[in-house]
Amino acid sequence: MGNSASEHKRAVDAGVPADQWRRLHPVSPALNAWKALAALVAFLVYQNSQVIADLYSLGVAESLGLATVVIIGAGSFLLVLVVIILFSWLAWRNTTYALTPDALWFRKGIIFRSQRHARLDRIQAVDVVHPVLGRLFGLGQLHVEVAGGADSNFTFGYLRSEDLTALRAEILALAAGLKATPTPSSIPHHTPQAAGEAPTSAAHATAGHTPGINEGVQAPSPTPAFAEAPERQLYQISSGMLIESLLRSVGVIIAALLTLIALGVMIGLFLWERTVAFAALPGLLPLVLGVGSYLWNRFVGEFNFTAAVSPDGIRIRRGLLETRSQTIPPRRVHAVHVVQPLLWRSRDWYRVRILQAGYATGSDNNGSTSQASDVLLPVGTRQQAELALWLVVRDLGVDDPLAFIQEALHGVNSTHNRYFQPNRPDTRWLDWVAWKRRAVALTNTVFALRDGWFNRRMTIAPVERLQSMSVHQGPLERRYNLCSLHMEIVPGTINAHAEHVDTALAADLMSELLTLSSQRRASEPPEKWMQRVHDALDSESTKSSSAYNSDEANNSGADSSNNELGVHVPRAEANPQHVEQIAPSDSVAPTSQMGTQAPREDTQ
C-alpha cells in the first residue's frame, strides 16, 4: 500500500515540473485553523485561571511570589505560542498547489499527507471566496467545483485577492484551450526567487526530476499569465429590494403572527403569574431564532448580488460578510427553476435558480455552506427573470417564447393552453390545490413543467441534459390510471418530475423523448454566446422588453403545431444547423413503468 502511494507521488512529481509548485500565503494555516486555535487558547486560559486560583487558595502562590507566578504563566503562554507558530510554519511548508495544462494539483499534510487534483476538462466552476477573517488581511480562498459530486470539490487558500483573480483567469483560460504566452509580469507568489538564480520556465524543467514534498517549490519567473476577461454588468439587486422580498414571505409572516400571539399570551401570563411567563419563554426562542437565522442567512448570502457577462460565462458576485465571486458557464447548466411566491405577485417579482453538476450539496470539503450557489437571480422583475432564463436557455423551441413563459408562469388548467398539456380534472382528488396548474410541455429543445398555486413554479430542462426516464405508480395512481414521470438529471436541488400524469400521455412523452435523444444539438461556443448576449444588450428592444425579442434566431423555424396529444413537439428538422445524428448507444432508453434506468455520467 505504501509502495503504491509513493509510486503515485513520484509519478505526479515527474509529471509536474518542480518550478510549477506554488505556496499559499504564510498566514494560511492560522486562518484555516483559527476556530481550533481560539478554542485551544480559551481552554488554556480557563485551565490556568483555575490553577492560579487553586494556588492562591492553598497559599502556594504567596510563598512563590506574584512575580514568579506571572513568569510561569507568561512562559507557558509563550511556549504554546511557539508550538503554534512552528506547527503553522510546517503546515505552510507542506501545503502547495500547481497548475498544469491538464490539471490543478493540491497537496498538504505534515504527518498524514494528502494530494488531490482536478482535471481541467472536469472543472465546472472556479469561485473566489473571501471569508470574514480573510477580508481583514485582504486574503481569500479558491473553491473548485468538479463534476462528480461534492466529494470531488475542494477549497484551498489563502492567497491575496489579485493572486486569486489571476489564478482563476489562468485556470479558466487553460480549461478553454488557450495557450499561455510569457509576459513580463507573472502571478505573484509568496516564495521569492533566490538572488542571482536564473529564471526557469515550465517548458525547460528537467525531465524525470523527483522533488520532495518540501523541495523544488519556487516562484517561476516569468510564468504564463492571463488577463481577466472583460465583463459587462447585467443587473444588481439593491438591499432594499432584497429585504422587502424576504419580508414578503408567507413563512416569515406566519412566524411573525405566531410570535405576536405567543408574546400576547406571555404578557397575559406575566400579569397573572410571572413565574409561569418566564417558564414559557424558552418555548418561544426556537421559533424566533429559526426565522431570524433563515432571514439573516438569505440576507448576508445574497447581499449586493451582481450579475455580469464575460467570455468565461456569467459572473456572480454576492455576500455581506463572506463575499463570493462565481463564474457560471452557460453550457453547463442542466435545468432552470423560476418561482414566484404568493406575496410577490403584486410586485411581479421572480426568483431564478439553476442546476449545475458539482453544486449538488451546496457545501465544500471544509463543511462550510455555500450560500445561494445555485441562484441566478435572488429577486427581480419579469424582464430580469426572462433575461436570466435566456442567458442559459436560448432556444425554447417555440415560435413565441414570451407566450410560452407567460403560460408556464401564469397559466391554469381551466383555460386554453397552447403549449402545455394539463393534468386531467379528476386528479384534483390527489392534488387539492396544485392540480389547477400542473401541466407538462415538450418541445424539440426543452422539457418544461408547470406547478404550484401558492408559489408559482416553472422548471425547464434542455432535452440534451436529460439522462434517463422512469415511470412510477402508486396504488391510488393505478386506480385512476395515472403515473409519475421522472426525468433524471444531475443530482441537485432541482428535479424534473411530472406528478399524476395520464399513463397514455406519459407513454407518448417517453416515445417523443426517445426520438429527440437520438439527435444531439451542437453546443453554442463561448464566443458565439458572448456575441449573442452583447447584440441583445445593445438592442433597443431588449432595453424595453424581453431578451427573447431581440434573438431572431430563436424564432426562426419553430413549428407551433401541436400533435394529437396536445404535446408541443416541433419537428427536429426545423433547426438542422443545431442537430446531428448520434449512435443509438447514446440514446436515452425508456424504462418499464416500475423501473428506473441508471443515469449515464455527464462530463459537462
Sequence and secondary structure as in RCSB ss.txt:
>XXXX:A:sequence
MGNSASEHKRAVDAGVPADQWRRLHPVSPALNAWKALAALVAFLVYQNSQVIADLYSLGVAESLGLATVVIIGAG
SFLLVLVVIILFSWLAWRNTTYALTPDALWFRKGIIFRSQRHARLDRIQAVDVVHPVLGRLFGLGQLHVEVAGGA
DSNFTFGYLRSEDLTALRAEILALAAGLKATPTPSSIPHHTPQAAGEAPTSAAHATAGHTPGINEGVQAPSPTPA
FAEAPERQLYQISSGMLIESLLRSVGVIIAALLTLIALGVMIGLFLWERTVAFAALPGLLPLVLGVGSYLWNRFV
GEFNFTAAVSPDGIRIRRGLLETRSQTIPPRRVHAVHVVQPLLWRSRDWYRVRILQAGYATGSDNNGSTSQASDV
LLPVGTRQQAELALWLVVRDLGVDDPLAFIQEALHGVNSTHNRYFQPNRPDTRWLDWVAWKRRAVALTNTVFALR
DGWFNRRMTIAPVERLQSMSVHQGPLERRYNLCSLHMEIVPGTINAHAEHVDTALAADLMSELLTLSSQRRASEP
PEKWMQRVHDALDSESTKSSSAYNSDEANNSGADSSNNELGVHVPRAEANPQHVEQIAPSDSVAPTSQMGTQAPR
EDTQ
>XXXX:A:secstr
 HHHHHHHHHHHHHHS GGGEEE  TTHHHHHTHHHHHHHHHHHHHHHHHHHHHHHHHTHHHHH HHHHHHHHHH
HHHHHHHHHHHHHHHHHHT EEEE SSEEEEEE SSS EEEEEEGGGEEEEEEEE HHHHHTTEEEEEEEETT G
GG EEEEEEEHHHHHHHHHHHHHHHTT    B SS    SS   TT     GGG  TT    SSSS    SS B 
      EEEEE  HHHHHHHHHS HHHHHHHHHHHHHHHHHHHHHHH HHHHHHHHHHHHHHHHHHHHHHHHHHH
HHTT EEEEETTEEEEEE SSSEEEEEE GGGEEEEEEEE GGGGGGT EEEEEEETT SSSB TT  B TTTTE
EEEEE HHHHHHHHHHH    SSS HHHHHHHHHH  TTS  SS EE  GGGGGT TTGGGT EEEE SSEEEEE
E SSSEEEEEEEGGG  EEEEE  HHHHHTTEEEEEEE SSSS  EEEEEEEHHHHHHHHHHHHHHHTEE     
HHHHHHHHHHHHHSHHHHHS GGGT HHHHTT      TTS     GGGSGGG EE  GGGS     TT B    
    
